[in-house]
Amino acid sequence: MKLQEEVNNLQLAGNLDLLASQVVEGFISGMHKSPFHGFSSEFAEHKIYNQGESTKHIDWKLFGKTDKLYTKKYDEETNLRCQIIIDNSASMHYPFKKKHVLGNLNKLGFSVLASAVLMKLLKKQRDAVGLSVYSDIYEFYAPEKGNERHHHLLLNTLEDLLNEKEDSTRKTNTYTYLHQIAKKLHRRSLIFIFTDLFETETDQEQLFKALQHLKYNKHEVVFFHVMDKNTEVNFEFENTPTRFVDVETGAHLDLFAENVKESYEELMHKFQEELKLRCAKYRIKYVEVDVEKDFNKIMQTYIAERQKII
């Protein structure tokens, strides 16, 4: 068996740090610049252009007004500050997996591994990372730090999420905790959110307001919408009498999937389109995630798109 195949078959729990490192090494090989570099650059002042300097930062608008060449001077903040937010409600543990491996992840498994990968990328740049975990309560919060001890704390917390027993009573209240997290972030930050947005009591307007709140203070927000697309969006089930159970409330319906498939798909696609439009309006990066698809491809696509922007 090839080494990469052995790595792919490693269980996430107990090997999260190793797997994240392997994925990151694959991302950065051949890259000429970091996918996150430059976010913390802040304009400070103008200085007179000296012959022989790079013309990259010349302020041409100011040249048009003064007929003199000035360059923009920047101050680099020591760290990019990043907060990773994970929904740990019962629906995020779908579909049930006996063990999480790179090619067989549920929604929480994807979110945990993706978070570990992002942490590794940021650690390479000595950037500060924090973590928030919520369900029907605010389960965990750690502010942004960049030291080794803090990094291990976050990795251990992520592994604990994989190891804990599924709690079918754990509901979701995304908009409440997004508001709380937004209030904790006083400095400009990069924010990653991982959730399926399946709410016990869905209030779309409240949800959109919470996402908008995260843009306060000019935070950069990246929203990973994690789903099992085949069943949760396209409602692909055998057309036999089936009991569908809400994993967060215990409510159930007995029905033939084919009888509701068309209307279910229509409602789901309408919600997704509205969500994408709101994210675009608030300048939030929307990343659609199907957990049945290749993990590396999803993350590499996001990283590549980010490189093109900066």
C-alpha positions as protocol buffer text, in pm:
chain_id: "A"
residue {
  index: 1
  type: MET
  ca { x: 0 y: 0 z: 0 }
}
residue {
  index: 2
  type: LYS
  ca { x: 131 y: 345 z: -88 }
}
residue {
  index: 3
  type: LEU
  ca { x: 217 y: 589 z: 193 }
}
residue {
  index: 4
  type: GLN
  ca { x: -54 y: 836 z: 86 }
}
residue {
  index: 5
  type: GLU
  ca { x: -317 y: 561 z: 97 }
}
residue {
  index: 6
  type: GLU
  ca { x: -204 y: 470 z: 448 }
}
residue {
  index: 7
  type: VAL
  ca { x: -234 y: 835 z: 551 }
}
residue {
  index: 8
  type: ASN
  ca { x: -583 y: 856 z: 399 }
}
residue {
  index: 9
  type: ASN
  ca { x: -693 y: 557 z: 604 }
}
residue {
  index: 10
  type: LEU
  ca { x: -572 y: 700 z: 935 }
}
residue {
  index: 11
  type: GLN
  ca { x: -851 y: 780 z: 1177 }
}
residue {
  index: 12
  type: LEU
  ca { x: -881 y: 1152 z: 1251 }
}
residue {
  index: 13
  type: ALA
  ca { x: -909 y: 1105 z: 1626 }
}
residue {
  index: 14
  type: GLY
  ca { x: -555 y: 1062 z: 1755 }
}
residue {
  index: 15
  type: ASN
  ca { x: -396 y: 1162 z: 1423 }
}
residue {
  index: 16
  type: LEU
  ca { x: -551 y: 1505 z: 1358 }
}
residue {
  index: 17
  type: ASP
  ca { x: -222 y: 1694 z: 1381 }
}
residue {
  index: 18
  type: LEU
  ca { x: -50 y: 1452 z: 1141 }
}
residue {
  index: 19
  type: LEU
  ca { x: -334 y: 1454 z: 888 }
}
residue {
  index: 20
  type: ALA
  ca { x: -361 y: 1833 z: 895 }
}
residue {
  index: 21
  type: SER
  ca { x: 15 y: 1858 z: 838 }
}
residue {
  index: 22
  type: GLN
  ca { x: -3 y: 1620 z: 541 }
}
residue {
  index: 23
  type: VAL
  ca { x: -285 y: 1820 z: 381 }
}
residue {
  index: 24
  type: VAL
  ca { x: -105 y: 2152 z: 436 }
}
residue {
  index: 25
  type: GLU
  ca { x: 219 y: 2022 z: 286 }
}
residue {
  index: 26
  type: GLY
  ca { x: 21 y: 1930 z: -23 }
}
residue {
  index: 27
  type: PHE
  ca { x: -127 y: 2280 z: -41 }
}
residue {
  index: 28
  type: ILE
  ca { x: 193 y: 2479 z: -7 }
}
residue {
  index: 29
  type: SER
  ca { x: 418 y: 2269 z: -229 }
}
residue {
  index: 30
  type: GLY
  ca { x: 471 y: 2480 z: -538 }
}
residue {
  index: 31
  type: MET
  ca { x: 304 y: 2788 z: -389 }
}
residue {
  index: 32
  type: HIS
  ca { x: 509 y: 3105 z: -427 }
}
residue {
  index: 33
  type: LYS
  ca { x: 324 y: 3297 z: -156 }
}
residue {
  index: 34
  type: SER
  ca { x: 112 y: 3229 z: 147 }
}
residue {
  index: 35
  type: PRO
  ca { x: -264 y: 3213 z: 88 }
}
residue {
  index: 36
  type: PHE
  ca { x: -317 y: 3446 z: 384 }
}
residue {
  index: 37
  type: HIS
  ca { x: -28 y: 3692 z: 353 }
}
residue {
  index: 38
  type: GLY
  ca { x: -116 y: 4057 z: 329 }
}
residue {
  index: 39
  type: PHE
  ca { x: -448 y: 4060 z: 515 }
}
residue {
  index: 40
  type: SER
  ca { x: -301 y: 4259 z: 803 }
}
residue {
  index: 41
  type: SER
  ca { x: -130 y: 4527 z: 593 }
}
residue {
  index: 42
  type: GLU
  ca { x: -254 y: 4868 z: 704 }
}
residue {
  index: 43
  type: PHE
  ca { x: -187 y: 5194 z: 516 }
}
residue {
  index: 44
  type: ALA
  ca { x: 21 y: 5424 z: 735 }
}
residue {
  index: 45
  type: GLU
  ca { x: 146 y: 5730 z: 539 }
}
residue {
  index: 46
  type: HIS
  ca { x: 299 y: 5860 z: 217 }
}
residue {
  index: 47
  type: LYS
  ca { x: 670 y: 5900 z: 157 }
}
residue {
  index: 48
  type: ILE
  ca { x: 859 y: 6061 z: -133 }
}
residue {
  index: 49
  type: TYR
  ca { x: 943 y: 5817 z: -412 }
}
residue {
  index: 50
  type: ASN
  ca { x: 1317 y: 5768 z: -465 }
}
residue {
  index: 51
  type: GLN
  ca { x: 1449 y: 5674 z: -807 }
}
residue {
  index: 52
  type: GLY
  ca { x: 1525 y: 5303 z: -831 }
}
residue {
  index: 53
  type: GLU
  ca { x: 1253 y: 5196 z: -586 }
}
residue {
  index: 54
  type: SER
  ca { x: 971 y: 4966 z: -693 }
}
residue {
  index: 55
  type: THR
  ca { x: 682 y: 5151 z: -855 }
}
residue {
  index: 56
  type: LYS
  ca { x: 432 y: 4902 z: -710 }
}
residue {
  index: 57
  type: HIS
  ca { x: 311 y: 5130 z: -431 }
}
residue {
  index: 58
  type: ILE
  ca { x: 316 y: 5468 z: -610 }
}
residue {
  index: 59
  type: ASP
  ca { x: -2 y: 5666 z: -539 }
}
residue {
  index: 60
  type: TRP
  ca { x: -95 y: 5772 z: -892 }
}
residue {
  index: 61
  type: LYS
  ca { x: -403 y: 5965 z: -777 }
}
residue {
  index: 62
  type: LEU
  ca { x: -184 y: 6181 z: -556 }
}
residue {
  index: 63
  type: PHE
  ca { x: 60 y: 6224 z: -848 }
}
residue {
  index: 64
  type: GLY
  ca { x: -227 y: 6359 z: -1059 }
}
residue {
  index: 65
  type: LYS
  ca { x: -302 y: 6621 z: -793 }
}
residue {
  index: 66
  type: THR
  ca { x: 52 y: 6722 z: -693 }
}
residue {
  index: 67
  type: ASP
  ca { x: 265 y: 6625 z: -998 }
}
residue {
  index: 68
  type: LYS
  ca { x: 501 y: 6461 z: -747 }
}
residue {
  index: 69
  type: LEU
  ca { x: 570 y: 6091 z: -691 }
}
residue {
  index: 70
  type: TYR
  ca { x: 480 y: 5948 z: -352 }
}
residue {
  index: 71
  type: THR
  ca { x: 460 y: 5585 z: -241 }
}
residue {
  index: 72
  type: LYS
  ca { x: 222 y: 5439 z: 13 }
}
residue {
  index: 73
  type: LYS
  ca { x: 395 y: 5316 z: 326 }
}
residue {
  index: 74
  type: TYR
  ca { x: 240 y: 5024 z: 514 }
}
residue {
  index: 75
  type: ASP
  ca { x: 261 y: 4900 z: 870 }
}
residue {
  index: 76
  type: GLU
  ca { x: 249 y: 4522 z: 904 }
}
residue {
  index: 77
  type: GLU
  ca { x: 66 y: 4399 z: 1210 }
}
residue {
  index: 78
  type: THR
  ca { x: 254 y: 4127 z: 1396 }
}
residue {
  index: 79
  type: ASN
  ca { x: -27 y: 3877 z: 1353 }
}
residue {
  index: 80
  type: LEU
  ca { x: -328 y: 3811 z: 1149 }
}
residue {
  index: 81
  type: ARG
  ca { x: -602 y: 3738 z: 1403 }
}
residue {
  index: 82
  type: CYS
  ca { x: -833 y: 3450 z: 1321 }
}
residue {
  index: 83
  type: GLN
  ca { x: -1138 y: 3304 z: 1498 }
}
residue {
  index: 84
  type: ILE
  ca { x: -1271 y: 2963 z: 1390 }
}
residue {
  index: 85
  type: ILE
  ca { x: -1636 y: 2894 z: 1474 }
}
residue {
  index: 86
  type: ILE
  ca { x: -1784 y: 2541 z: 1472 }
}
residue {
  index: 87
  type: ASP
  ca { x: -2146 y: 2433 z: 1506 }
}
residue {
  index: 88
  type: ASN
  ca { x: -2151 y: 2117 z: 1725 }
}
residue {
  index: 89
  type: SER
  ca { x: -2526 y: 2050 z: 1726 }
}
residue {
  index: 90
  type: ALA
  ca { x: -2669 y: 1700 z: 1668 }
}
residue {
  index: 91
  type: SER
  ca { x: -2731 y: 1757 z: 1296 }
}
residue {
  index: 92
  type: MET
  ca { x: -2358 y: 1822 z: 1242 }
}
residue {
  index: 93
  type: HIS
  ca { x: -2288 y: 1458 z: 1338 }
}
residue {
  index: 94
  type: TYR
  ca { x: -2479 y: 1341 z: 1030 }
}
residue {
  index: 95
  type: PRO
  ca { x: -2426 y: 1108 z: 851 }
}
residue {
  index: 96
  type: PHE
  ca { x: -2316 y: 872 z: 1126 }
}
residue {
  index: 97
  type: LYS
  ca { x: -1959 y: 740 z: 1085 }
}
residue {
  index: 98
  type: LYS
  ca { x: -1801 y: 463 z: 1291 }
}
residue {
  index: 99
  type: LYS
  ca { x: -1469 y: 633 z: 1234 }
}
residue {
  index: 100
  type: HIS
  ca { x: -1357 y: 949 z: 1054 }
}
residue {
  index: 101
  type: VAL
  ca { x: -1091 y: 908 z: 787 }
}
residue {
  index: 102
  type: LEU
  ca { x: -988 y: 1153 z: 516 }
}
residue {
  index: 103
  type: GLY
  ca { x: -1214 y: 994 z: 253 }
}
residue {
  index: 104
  type: ASN
  ca { x: -1509 y: 928 z: 484 }
}
residue {
  index: 105
  type: LEU
  ca { x: -1614 y: 1235 z: 682 }
}
residue {
  index: 106
  type: ASN
  ca { x: -1945 y: 1358 z: 816 }
}
residue {
  index: 107
  type: LYS
  ca { x: -2021 y: 1728 z: 859 }
}
residue {
  index: 108
  type: LEU
  ca { x: -1846 y: 1761 z: 1193 }
}
residue {
  index: 109
  type: GLY
  ca { x: -1549 y: 1554 z: 1072 }
}
residue {
  index: 110
  type: PHE
  ca { x: -1504 y: 1786 z: 772 }
}
residue {
  index: 111
  type: SER
  ca { x: -1531 y: 2094 z: 995 }
}
residue {
  index: 112
  type: VAL
  ca { x: -1275 y: 1962 z: 1245 }
}
residue {
  index: 113
  type: LEU
  ca { x: -1018 y: 1861 z: 983 }
}
residue {
  index: 114
  type: ALA
  ca { x: -1065 y: 2182 z: 783 }
}
residue {
  index: 115
  type: SER
  ca { x: -1019 y: 2384 z: 1103 }
}
residue {
  index: 116
  type: ALA
  ca { x: -700 y: 2194 z: 1187 }
}
residue {
  index: 117
  type: VAL
  ca { x: -567 y: 2258 z: 835 }
}
residue {
  index: 118
  type: LEU
  ca { x: -641 y: 2630 z: 858 }
}
residue {
  index: 119
  type: MET
  ca { x: -474 y: 2641 z: 1199 }
}
residue {
  index: 120
  type: LYS
  ca { x: -162 y: 2478 z: 1050 }
}
residue {
  index: 121
  type: LEU
  ca { x: -149 y: 2730 z: 766 }
}
residue {
  index: 122
  type: LEU
  ca { x: -184 y: 3020 z: 1009 }
}
residue {
  index: 123
  type: LYS
  ca { x: 68 y: 2871 z: 1252 }
}
residue {
  index: 124
  type: LYS
  ca { x: 330 y: 2862 z: 976 }
}
residue {
  index: 125
  type: GLN
  ca { x: 298 y: 3240 z: 964 }
}
residue {
  index: 126
  type: ARG
  ca { x: 298 y: 3276 z: 1345 }
}
residue {
  index: 127
  type: ASP
  ca { x: -55 y: 3413 z: 1331 }
}
residue {
  index: 128
  type: ALA
  ca { x: -300 y: 3419 z: 1622 }
}
residue {
  index: 129
  type: VAL
  ca { x: -591 y: 3173 z: 1617 }
}
residue {
  index: 130
  type: GLY
  ca { x: -892 y: 3133 z: 1845 }
}
residue {
  index: 131
  type: LEU
  ca { x: -1177 y: 2882 z: 1852 }
}
residue {
  index: 132
  type: SER
  ca { x: -1549 y: 2894 z: 1936 }
}
residue {
  index: 133
  type: VAL
  ca { x: -1778 y: 2590 z: 1958 }
}
residue {
  index: 134
  type: TYR
  ca { x: -2153 y: 2620 z: 2006 }
}
residue {
  index: 135
  type: SER
  ca { x: -2476 y: 2418 z: 1988 }
}
residue {
  index: 136
  type: ASP
  ca { x: -2767 y: 2512 z: 2215 }
}
residue {
  index: 137
  type: ILE
  ca { x: -2502 y: 2650 z: 2453 }
}
residue {
  index: 138
  type: TYR
  ca { x: -2168 y: 2825 z: 2408 }
}
residue {
  index: 139
  type: GLU
  ca { x: -1955 y: 2511 z: 2460 }
}
residue {
  index: 140
  type: PHE
  ca { x: -1604 y: 2647 z: 2420 }
}
residue {
  index: 141
  type: TYR
  ca { x: -1426 y: 2976 z: 2362 }
}
residue {
  index: 142
  type: ALA
  ca { x: -1056 y: 3052 z: 2329 }
}
residue {
  index: 143
  type: PRO
  ca { x: -929 y: 3397 z: 2224 }
}
residue {
  index: 144
  type: GLU
  ca { x: -674 y: 3443 z: 1948 }
}
residue {
  index: 145
  type: LYS
  ca { x: -320 y: 3345 z: 2046 }
}
residue {
  index: 146
  type: GLY
  ca { x: -18 y: 3220 z: 1857 }
}
residue {
  index: 147
  type: ASN
  ca { x: 192 y: 3019 z: 2102 }
}
residue {
  index: 148
  type: GLU
  ca { x: 257 y: 2644 z: 2088 }
}
residue {
  index: 149
  type: ARG
  ca { x: 68 y: 2561 z: 2407 }
}
residue {
  index: 150
  type: HIS
  ca { x: -242 y: 2737 z: 2277 }
}
residue {
  index: 151
  type: HIS
  ca { x: -215 y: 2554 z: 1944 }
}
residue {
  index: 152
  type: HIS
  ca { x: -214 y: 2218 z: 2124 }
}
residue {
  index: 153
  type: LEU
  ca { x: -513 y: 2325 z: 2335 }
}
residue {
  index: 154
  type: LEU
  ca { x: -714 y: 2397 z: 2019 }
}
residue {
  index: 155
  type: LEU
  ca { x: -609 y: 2069 z: 1855 }
}
residue {
  index: 156
  type: ASN
  ca { x: -709 y: 1874 z: 2167 }
}
residue {
  index: 157
  type: THR
  ca { x: -1044 y: 2051 z: 2173 }
}
residue {
  index: 158
  type: LEU
  ca { x: -1105 y: 1960 z: 1808 }
}
residue {
  index: 159
  type: GLU
  ca { x: -1018 y: 1596 z: 1877 }
}
residue {
  index: 160
  type: ASP
  ca { x: -1255 y: 1594 z: 2175 }
}
residue {
  index: 161
  type: LEU
  ca { x: -1537 y: 1693 z: 1940 }
}
residue {
  index: 162
  type: LEU
  ca { x: -1468 y: 1382 z: 1732 }
}
residue {
  index: 163
  type: ASN
  ca { x: -1448 y: 1154 z: 2035 }
}
residue {
  index: 164
  type: GLU
  ca { x: -1760 y: 1267 z: 2218 }
}
residue {
  index: 165
  type: LYS
  ca { x: -2076 y: 1061 z: 2197 }
}
residue {
  index: 166
  type: GLU
  ca { x: -2351 y: 1196 z: 1974 }
}
residue {
  index: 167
  type: ASP
  ca { x: -2614 y: 1381 z: 2175 }
}
residue {
  index: 168
  type: SER
  ca { x: -2947 y: 1381 z: 1992 }
}
residue {
  index: 169
  type: THR
  ca { x: -3083 y: 1642 z: 2231 }
}
residue {
  index: 170
  type: ARG
  ca { x: -2823 y: 1902 z: 2134 }
}
residue {
  index: 171
  type: LYS
  ca { x: -3007 y: 2161 z: 1927 }
}
residue {
  index: 172
  type: THR
  ca { x: -2885 y: 2464 z: 1734 }
}
residue {
  index: 173
  type: ASN
  ca { x: -2913 y: 2834 z: 1796 }
}
residue {
  index: 174
  type: THR
  ca { x: -2667 y: 2972 z: 1544 }
}
residue {
  index: 175
  type: TYR
  ca { x: -2774 y: 3335 z: 1532 }
}
residue {
  index: 176
  type: THR
  ca { x: -2766 y: 3377 z: 1912 }
}
residue {
  index: 177
  type: TYR
  ca { x: -2407 y: 3257 z: 1943 }
}
residue {
  index: 178
  type: LEU
  ca { x: -2283 y: 3434 z: 1631 }
}
residue {
  index: 179
  type: HIS
  ca { x: -2399 y: 3760 z: 1792 }
}
residue {
  index: 180
  type: GLN
  ca { x: -2216 y: 3667 z: 2115 }
}
residue {
  index: 181
  type: ILE
  ca { x: -1897 y: 3579 z: 1930 }
}
residue {
  index: 182
  type: ALA
  ca { x: -1913 y: 3902 z: 1726 }
}
residue {
  index: 183
  type: LYS
  ca { x: -1921 y: 4102 z: 2051 }
}
residue {
  index: 184
  type: LYS
  ca { x: -1599 y: 3932 z: 2167 }
}
residue {
  index: 185
  type: LEU
  ca { x: -1400 y: 4033 z: 1856 }
}
residue {
  index: 186
  type: HIS
  ca { x: -1278 y: 4386 z: 1917 }
}
residue {
  index: 187
  type: ARG
  ca { x: -995 y: 4386 z: 1662 }
}
residue {
  index: 188
  type: ARG
  ca { x: -1015 y: 4322 z: 1291 }
}
residue {
  index: 189
  type: SER
  ca { x: -1009 y: 3944 z: 1236 }
}
residue {
  index: 190
  type: LEU
  ca { x: -1043 y: 3670 z: 980 }
}
residue {
  index: 191
  type: ILE
  ca { x: -1344 y: 3456 z: 1076 }
}
residue {
  index: 192
  type: PHE
  ca { x: -1420 y: 3102 z: 956 }
}
residue {
  index: 193
  type: ILE
  ca { x: -1767 y: 2958 z: 1025 }
}
residue {
  index: 194
  type: PHE
  ca { x: -1857 y: 2588 z: 987 }
}
residue {
  index: 195
  type: THR
  ca { x: -2228 y: 2503 z: 1012 }
}
residue {
  index: 196
  type: ASP
  ca { x: -2508 y: 2328 z: 823 }
}
residue {
  index: 197
  type: LEU
  ca { x: -2755 y: 2601 z: 927 }
}
residue {
  index: 198
  type: PHE
  ca { x: -3016 y: 2346 z: 1027 }
}
residue {
  index: 199
  type: GLU
  ca { x: -3195 y: 2531 z: 1305 }
}
residue {
  index: 200
  type: THR
  ca { x: -3446 y: 2395 z: 1554 }
}
residue {
  index: 201
  type: GLU
  ca { x: -3641 y: 2716 z: 1516 }
}
residue {
  index: 202
  type: THR
  ca { x: -3533 y: 2872 z: 1188 }
}
residue {
  index: 203
  type: ASP
  ca { x: -3555 y: 3250 z: 1171 }
}
residue {
  index: 204
  type: GLN
  ca { x: -3379 y: 3342 z: 849 }
}
residue {
  index: 205
  type: GLU
  ca { x: -3382 y: 3717 z: 909 }
}
residue {
  index: 206
  type: GLN
  ca { x: -3222 y: 3672 z: 1252 }
}
residue {
  index: 207
  type: LEU
  ca { x: -2960 y: 3445 z: 1097 }
}
residue {
  index: 208
  type: PHE
  ca { x: -2875 y: 3696 z: 824 }
}
residue {
  index: 209
  type: LYS
  ca { x: -2852 y: 3974 z: 1084 }
}
residue {
  index: 210
  type: ALA
  ca { x: -2605 y: 3762 z: 1284 }
}
residue {
  index: 211
  type: LEU
  ca { x: -2390 y: 3708 z: 975 }
}
residue {
  index: 212
  type: GLN
  ca { x: -2403 y: 4080 z: 907 }
}
residue {
  index: 213
  type: HIS
  ca { x: -2299 y: 4149 z: 1268 }
}
residue {
  index: 214
  type: LEU
  ca { x: -1978 y: 3951 z: 1207 }
}
residue {
  index: 215
  type: LYS
  ca { x: -1883 y: 4204 z: 941 }
}
residue {
  index: 216
  type: TYR
  ca { x: -1871 y: 4474 z: 1209 }
}
residue {
  index: 217
  type: ASN
  ca { x: -1526 y: 4631 z: 1252 }
}
residue {
  index: 218
  type: LYS
  ca { x: -1440 y: 4516 z: 898 }
}
residue {
  index: 219
  type: HIS
  ca { x: -1386 y: 4150 z: 987 }
}
residue {
  index: 220
  type: GLU
  ca { x: -1327 y: 3921 z: 691 }
}
residue {
  index: 221
  type: VAL
  ca { x: -1579 y: 3635 z: 708 }
}
residue {
  index: 222
  type: VAL
  ca { x: -1559 y: 3298 z: 530 }
}
residue {
  index: 223
  type: PHE
  ca { x: -1868 y: 3079 z: 562 }
}
residue {
  index: 224
  type: PHE
  ca { x: -1834 y: 2703 z: 505 }
}
residue {
  index: 225
  type: HIS
  ca { x: -2187 y: 2567 z: 451 }
}
residue {
  index: 226
  type: VAL
  ca { x: -2141 y: 2195 z: 524 }
}
residue {
  index: 227
  type: MET
  ca { x: -2400 y: 1945 z: 399 }
}
residue {
  index: 228
  type: ASP
  ca { x: -2450 y: 1591 z: 280 }
}
residue {
  index: 229
  type: LYS
  ca { x: -2586 y: 1716 z: -50 }
}
residue {
  index: 230
  type: ASN
  ca { x: -2723 y: 1386 z: -179 }
}
residue {
  index: 231
  type: THR
  ca { x: -2969 y: 1343 z: 109 }
}
residue {
  index: 232
  type: GLU
  ca { x: -3000 y: 1686 z: 271 }
}
residue {
  index: 233
  type: VAL
  ca { x: -3040 y: 1891 z: -47 }
}
residue {
  index: 234
  type: ASN
  ca { x: -3147 y: 1651 z: -323 }
}
residue {
  index: 235
  type: PHE
  ca { x: -3345 y: 1423 z: -86 }
}
residue {
  index: 236
  type: GLU
  ca { x: -3221 y: 1105 z: -253 }
}
residue {
  index: 237
  type: PHE
  ca { x: -3376 y: 814 z: -62 }
}
residue {
  index: 238
  type: GLU
  ca { x: -3530 y: 484 z: -167 }
}
residue {
  index: 239
  type: ASN
  ca { x: -3899 y: 521 z: -244 }
}
residue {
  index: 240
  type: THR
  ca { x: -4017 y: 286 z: 28 }
}
residue {
  index: 241
  type: PRO
  ca { x: -4208 y: 366 z: 350 }
}
residue {
  index: 242
  type: THR
  ca { x: -3943 y: 541 z: 561 }
}
residue {
  index: 243
  type: ARG
  ca { x: -3939 y: 711 z: 901 }
}
residue {
  index: 244
  type: PHE
  ca { x: -3752 y: 1042 z: 893 }
}
residue {
  index: 245
  type: VAL
  ca { x: -3638 y: 1159 z: 1236 }
}
residue {
  index: 246
  type: ASP
  ca { x: -3523 y: 1510 z: 1328 }
}
residue {
  index: 247
  type: VAL
  ca { x: -3195 y: 1439 z: 1511 }
}
residue {
  index: 248
  type: GLU
  ca { x: -3228 y: 1755 z: 1721 }
}
residue {
  index: 249
  type: THR
  ca { x: -3594 y: 1740 z: 1830 }
}
residue {
  index: 250
  type: GLY
  ca { x: -3685 y: 1372 z: 1793 }
}
residue {
  index: 251
  type: ALA
  ca { x: -3989 y: 1462 z: 1582 }
}
residue {
  index: 252
  type: HIS
  ca { x: -4056 y: 1211 z: 1304 }
}
residue {
  index: 253
  type: LEU
  ca { x: -4257 y: 1162 z: 984 }
}
residue {
  index: 254
  type: ASP
  ca { x: -4346 y: 838 z: 808 }
}
residue {
  index: 255
  type: LEU
  ca { x: -4365 y: 888 z: 433 }
}
residue {
  index: 256
  type: PHE
  ca { x: -4253 y: 794 z: 82 }
}
residue {
  index: 257
  type: ALA
  ca { x: -3954 y: 1012 z: -13 }
}
residue {
  index: 258
  type: GLU
  ca { x: -4079 y: 1050 z: -370 }
}
residue {
  index: 259
  type: ASN
  ca { x: -4397 y: 1220 z: -248 }
}
residue {
  index: 260
  type: VAL
  ca { x: -4213 y: 1518 z: -102 }
}
residue {
  index: 261
  type: LYS
  ca { x: -3885 y: 1518 z: -297 }
}
residue {
  index: 262
  type: GLU
  ca { x: -3981 y: 1789 z: -548 }
}
residue {
  index: 263
  type: SER
  ca { x: -4119 y: 2039 z: -295 }
}
residue {
  index: 264
  type: TYR
  ca { x: -3833 y: 1968 z: -50 }
}
residue {
  index: 265
  type: GLU
  ca { x: -3568 y: 2032 z: -318 }
}
residue {
  index: 266
  type: GLU
  ca { x: -3742 y: 2352 z: -423 }
}
residue {
  index: 267
  type: LEU
  ca { x: -3743 y: 2489 z: -68 }
}
residue {
  index: 268
  type: MET
  ca { x: -3380 y: 2390 z: -5 }
}
residue {
  index: 269
  type: HIS
  ca { x: -3254 y: 2546 z: -328 }
}
residue {
  index: 270
  type: LYS
  ca { x: -3452 y: 2864 z: -258 }
}
residue {
  index: 271
  type: PHE
  ca { x: -3294 y: 2890 z: 89 }
}
residue {
  index: 272
  type: GLN
  ca { x: -2944 y: 2831 z: -52 }
}
residue {
  index: 273
  type: GLU
  ca { x: -2984 y: 3095 z: -320 }
}
residue {
  index: 274
  type: GLU
  ca { x: -3110 y: 3348 z: -67 }
}
residue {
  index: 275
  type: LEU
  ca { x: -2816 y: 3265 z: 160 }
}
residue {
  index: 276
  type: LYS
  ca { x: -2566 y: 3310 z: -124 }
}
residue {
  index: 277
  type: LEU
  ca { x: -2722 y: 3645 z: -219 }
}
residue {
  index: 278
  type: ARG
  ca { x: -2708 y: 3770 z: 141 }
}
residue {
  index: 279
  type: CYS
  ca { x: -2345 y: 3659 z: 176 }
}
residue {
  index: 280
  type: ALA
  ca { x: -2258 y: 3843 z: -146 }
}
residue {
  index: 281
  type: LYS
  ca { x: -2441 y: 4153 z: -19 }
}
residue {
  index: 282
  type: TYR
  ca { x: -2246 y: 4151 z: 309 }
}
residue {
  index: 283
  type: ARG
  ca { x: -1920 y: 4057 z: 131 }
}
residue {
  index: 284
  type: ILE
  ca { x: -1900 y: 3723 z: 307 }
}
residue {
  index: 285
  type: LYS
  ca { x: -1717 y: 3446 z: 121 }
}
residue {
  index: 286
  type: TYR
  ca { x: -1962 y: 3156 z: 78 }
}
residue {
  index: 287
  type: VAL
  ca { x: -1805 y: 2810 z: 39 }
}
residue {
  index: 288
  type: GLU
  ca { x: -2049 y: 2529 z: -43 }
}
residue {
  index: 289
  type: VAL
  ca { x: -1930 y: 2198 z: 103 }
}
residue {
  index: 290
  type: ASP
  ca { x: -2061 y: 1854 z: 12 }
}
residue {
  index: 291
  type: VAL
  ca { x: -1900 y: 1618 z: 263 }
}
residue {
  index: 292
  type: GLU
  ca { x: -1920 y: 1331 z: 15 }
}
residue {
  index: 293
  type: LYS
  ca { x: -1682 y: 1514 z: -218 }
}
residue {
  index: 294
  type: ASP
  ca { x: -1301 y: 1508 z: -200 }
}
residue {
  index: 295
  type: PHE
  ca { x: -1176 y: 1702 z: 105 }
}
residue {
  index: 296
  type: ASN
  ca { x: -849 y: 1809 z: -55 }
}
residue {
  index: 297
  type: LYS
  ca { x: -1020 y: 1940 z: -366 }
}
residue {
  index: 298
  type: ILE
  ca { x: -1268 y: 2151 z: -167 }
}
residue {
  index: 299
  type: MET
  ca { x: -997 y: 2309 z: 46 }
}
residue {
  index: 300
  type: GLN
  ca { x: -750 y: 2353 z: -240 }
}
residue {
  index: 301
  type: THR
  ca { x: -1018 y: 2530 z: -444 }
}
residue {
  index: 302
  type: TYR
  ca { x: -1082 y: 2776 z: -160 }
}
residue {
  index: 303
  type: ILE
  ca { x: -708 y: 2837 z: -103 }
}
residue {
  index: 304
  type: ALA
  ca { x: -647 y: 2888 z: -476 }
}
residue {
  index: 305
  type: GLU
  ca { x: -935 y: 3137 z: -500 }
}
residue {
  index: 306
  type: ARG
  ca { x: -799 y: 3326 z: -201 }
}
residue {
  index: 307
  type: GLN
  ca { x: -456 y: 3351 z: -363 }
}
residue {
  index: 308
  type: LYS
  ca { x: -611 y: 3512 z: -671 }
}
residue {
  index: 309
  type: ILE
  ca { x: -782 y: 3778 z: -461 }
}
residue {
  index: 310
  type: ILE
  ca { x: -475 y: 3906 z: -273 }
}
